[in-house]
Amino acid sequence: MAEIRNATPGDIDDIVLIQAKTWMDSYASEEHGITKDDLRSIDWNAKAPGWRHMIMSPDYEVLVAAEDSTIVAFATLDNTAEPKLDSLYVLSEYQGNEIGSRLLRSVMNGLQSVALQVASYNAKAIGFYEKFGFVRTGIRSSYILPSGKSIPTIEMLHKKGEASSDSVKLVGRKELSSISGERESTIKWYSEIGLLPFHQDDNRKRRRYDLDRSLEALKRIRDFKVQGDSIEEVKKKL
């Protein structure tokens, strides 16, 4: 079983190598026009001083997973403001061995809430986080590459106990449509483009919506559209 421990400055070269390899595996996308050459344009070695700062700073928690003393994964929690999962990467040949799950549980231990950003087209990562109770907030952004292209991202949020709280009513798309008066197809579309957060245990199960949060989000979307805002403008405001 992989050993989970705090990172040291001696781990920096391995961390940078894992980051570069996993980006190549995860973010090249023909659909979004992101090539491996775009990802190679990143100066990965120049990130070493930043990693040294995070490892030594009390504002960050950097954990690594080691198999027979070889670093195969790492996770970083940013505590400079509200807790944020800054990174979680596992080498492809070690994925599926619970290493990512153990790292995530370790950095989230004792926290009431954790936010993160993930590439909007990285379905595997999104599904992984959803299994841990993360939900899409509807906030979208992007990571600009040195080549000038950008990786679209979505924000996800985990609040301890939120999904199972008796005060939160989760409903399906049909029920949300009936209560809100919004068409099911519109609710589905809003979900797909990141405007409407939802819960989903895995990719085969139906999406469930926090009724109160969803009704508020739908009302805000309608209000913005009445003002003449485009969907792209609404995304920026939500």
N, C-alpha and C positions, 0 to 999 in steps of 0.2 A: 504494500500500500504506500502511496506517495506520502512523503512527509510535508506537512504544511508548517512554514516558519516565517518569521519576519525577514525581509530582505536586508542584505548588507551591501555596502559599496562594491564588494567583490562579485556581486551578482549582476552588475549593470550590463556587462557585455552580453550575457545570456538573455536578459530582459529585452534589450534592443533587438537581438536576433529573433526572438520569439515574436515581438511586435511586428517586425518587418515580414516574417514568414506568414503570420496569420492575416495580415492585411492583404498580402498577395492572394491568399486562398479565399478570403471573404469578400473583398470589395471590388475586384475586377468584375465589371458588368457590361455586357454588350448592349443591353436595353438602355442603360443610363450613360453609355458612352465612356465608361471608365476602363481604361486599358491597364495592363501591367506596367507599361512604360510610364503611364501617369503616376502609378504608385512608386515606381523606381525613382521618380523625380524628387521624392522626399529624401532629405539628407538624414538618414537614420542615425548616423554616428553623432550628428550635432545635437541629438537629444540626450546624450549621456550626462551633461551637466544638470539638465532638468531632473533626470532620474536621481542623481546624487542629492540634489536639494530635497526632493520628496522623501527619499529614504531617511535622510537626516533630520527632517523637519517634524515637529510634534503635530503639525496640522494635517499630516497625511499618514495613512497606514498602507504600507506596501508589503504584501505577502507573496511568497513564492511556494510552488509545489515542486518537490524534488523526488525523482525516481533513481535510486542508487546513486545519489549525490549529483545527478544531472537535472538541471532546472528545465521543467517541461511546461510550466504555466505560471501565471502571476495575476494578481488582482490589486487594484489601487483604490483606496477610499479617500476622497477629498473632504476634509472637515474644516476648510477655511471659512465656510458659511454654513448653509444647510448641508447635511451629509449627501455626497454624490458619489456614485460608483464611477470613477474616472476611467477604469479599464478592467477588463477581464478577458484574458486570452490564453487558450490552451492549444499546444501544437496539435495539428490534425491527427497525427498517429496516436495521440493519447486521449482524444475525445471519446466520449461514451463510457469512460471508466470512473465516473462520479467525481473526477478531479475538479471540474468547474463548479459542480454543486457544493463540494466541500469548501472551496475558496469563497463562494458567494455566502454560504452560511456563516463562515468565519468573519468576514468583514461586516456582515449585517447584524452580528450578535449583539443584542442589547439596544439596538437602535429602534426608534419609534417610526422613522420614515427614511427612505432612501430614494433618490432620483437618479436617473441615468439617461444617456442619449445613445441611440443605436441607429445604424443605417436603415432607412425605411424599407429597403429591399432585402435585408438580411433576415429572411423568414425563419431560419433555423435559430438565430439568436433571440428573436422576438418570442418565438414559441417557448424557448428555454426560460426566459424571464417570466412569461405569463404563467408557467407552471409554478413559479415561486410567488405568485400573487401580484406581480407588477401589472399595472394597467396603463394604457395609453392616455396621456393627458390632453392630446390634441395640439400640443405645442410642437411646431416644426422649425427646423433650422437647417444648416448645412455646414460641411467642413470643406474649406477651400484648399485645393491641392496646389502645389507650386506650379503645376502645368496650367493653372487657370480654371480647370474643371472643378466641379464641386460634388461632394457626396451628400445627398439629401438625408436628413436624420429626423427622428421623432423622439420625443421625450416620453419616458415611462416613469411611473411612481409607485412605490410600495409603502403602504402605511400599515403598521402592525395591527393585525386584528380587524382591519377595515372590511375585508371581503366577507368575513364570517360574523360581523357584528349584527345583533338583532335590530339595530337602528338603521341598517342599510337594507333596502328592499331591491333585490335584483329581479329584473323582468326580461323576457325575451323580446325580440324585435316586433312581433305581432302585437303583444300587449302594449309595448311602448308606443307603437303606431296608433293603437286604439285610444290611449289616454291623451297623447299629445296632439292627435289630428294630423300628424305628418305621415306621408306615405311610407310604406315599408321599404320600397326601392330607394327612397331618398335617405332614410336612416342607414340602409346598407351602404350607400354611396358615401355618406358622411363618415361612416366607420372606416371605409377603405382608404379615404384620403387623409385620415388622421384628425378630423374635426370632432368626432364623437368617441370618447373613451369607452372601452368595454372590457369585460372579463371573459376569458376563455381558457378552460383547463388544458385543452390540447386542440390541435388543428382539426380533429374530427368532431368536436362537440360544438353545439350552438353557442353563439355569443350571448352574453347576458349583460344587461345595462343597469347601472345604479340609477334608480328611477329619479330621485331628486336631482342629482347632478346632471342627468341627461335632459330632463325637462328644462332646467336652467340653461344648459348649453344650446338646446334647440331654440329657446326663446331669444337668446342673444344672437344666434345666427339669423333668425327671422328679422330681428330689429336692424341688424347691420345691412341685410339685403334690402329692407325697406328704405334705408338711407341711400341705396344705390351702390353699395360696396360689391365688388366682384368677389368670387370665392377666394381668389388669391389674397385679396385685401382682408377678408374675414379671417383667413388662416393667420395672418400677421397680428390681428387684434385679439384673437382668443388665447 
